[in-house]
Amino acid sequence: MKMARENAKDIIAMGFDLNKTFIFHDFDFMGKCPSFYQNIIRIQKCVTFNQAKGIFGFTDSDPIGKIGFPAVQAAPCLSTCFPFIFGDKKVNCLIPCAIDQDPYFRMTRDVCPRLGFPKPALIHSTFFPALQGAKSKMSASELNSAIFLTDTPKKIKDKINKHAFSGGKPTLEEHRAKGGDPDIDVPFQLLQFFLEDDARLEEIRVAYTKGELLSGEMKKIAIETLQPIVAEHQARRKDVTDQVLDEFLSLRKLTC
Amino acid sequence: MKMARENAKDIIAMGFDLNKTFIFHDFDFMGKCPSFYQNIIRIQKCVTFNQAKGIFGFTDSDPIGKIGFPAVQAAPCLSTCFPFIFGDKKVNCLIPCAIDQDPYFRMTRDVCPRLGFPKPALIHSTFFPALQGAKSKMSASELNSAIFLTDTPKKIKDKINKHAFSGGKPTLEEHRAKGGDPDIDVPFQLLQFFLEDDARLEEIRVAYTKGELLSGEMKKIAIETLQPIVAEHQARRKDVTDQVLDEFLSLRKLTC
């Protein structure tokens, strides 16, 4: 619950509007709104263990809570889970999520029409690469696998300089002659997410591919792009007190 | 929910004290008390599908809700589901139930110590026989299989006279000579539950076994015993208004 609250603060710091945003945590919201659980039960009646096994790869050794969980993930697609916002209206649902969450909502798209609700729609976001490159994994326990929102400017600089996988060539001569590979270069990948100026991004890509831009220079651009973004986020996050968070978590009508 | 409310009114009419009794319905209480759901999740983590299959005979074709349900049945054995009554104290739990509910609580007895709670204890009640006898089944859809708490005195009389399985002999002569069998005689079974006077019950048993008491006479005693009990219940139940029921269902401290 503590970690969920910290994550929610980061989400709010991104700029969500209190008047248009309700944030909830299953574990807590379940005990505050009977409709949520009642919709979960309706969904759980529509999915057999066989189906769940097919979708999620469950085995007989999995705990019964894990087996029932997909319905908890699915239920918020039904607008009647939030009667204080939507009344009993059946509202369309759009889910922004990463591809790993897709199976839950494929199941949900099967179930919704059987319960008289519209199918939810999804937007799949791409994953950030881990600093060590596309083939490695970001991990909270591997501190150098990612830039964290809590990192200082110095830490961002050190992490990118020391740990970000480079698409450059082993020697300066070879790099100047053959050019770097932006497709595997992690500093460049980060710029794709964070550099707003698309024309400049393209210039950087071309210069790097031709060998005009060196790996160290690419890293410097990435560092200088990320440092202010993270610093600004940290500044905004300071204003997200426990009280502000509790307002986002409170059951209320929205004014959108 | 409607049927649950009607059943709860019958339970209250039995004489439960508002100051010592909290009644809840899973479907509704879940949305009013986060601790209930949180305990369910803790239990669901402790039971695998394999175990649930072994205990309840689930198959792969069963819905995931049914598979997760035993934890919903088990959770109220943990006193922390009711913080408004028990605070965070770990209180012993006694469950009066019929034998068909036993598997749920055998599972619960396995799980409780793993969660740091005392094992619940059970008292198993016996089933009433169906009017058609021990080998048949009471059923709400078979109106003549049981005396209902809503039956009129006349209906009770008719049901017992026409439908109650008798342990008497086919002819008067044979009955007088060989006697009846109280062990299969449904009117006598009902008296075992409802006749408070044990000495008189024994007299009836002996007289019936010897053939001194006839089947029709046994039925008459059963009718005259049940009619006032059901009528008194109906009178008490009239006082159990929706408002009274809502008081029993409300989350509050008890004063016992």
Interface residues (C-beta under 8 A of the other chain):
Chain A: F27 D28 M30 G31 K32 C33 P34 S35 F36 Y37 Q38 I40 I41 I43 Q44 K45 C46 V47 T48 F49 N50 A52 K53 F58 T59 D60 S61 D62 P63 I64 G65 K66 I67 G68 P70 A71
Chain B: F27 D28 M30 G31 K32 C33 P34 S35 F36 Y37 Q38 I40 I41 I43 Q44 K45 C46 V47 T48 F49 N50 A52 K53 F58 T59 D60 S61 D62 P63 I64 G65 K66 I67 G68 P70 A71
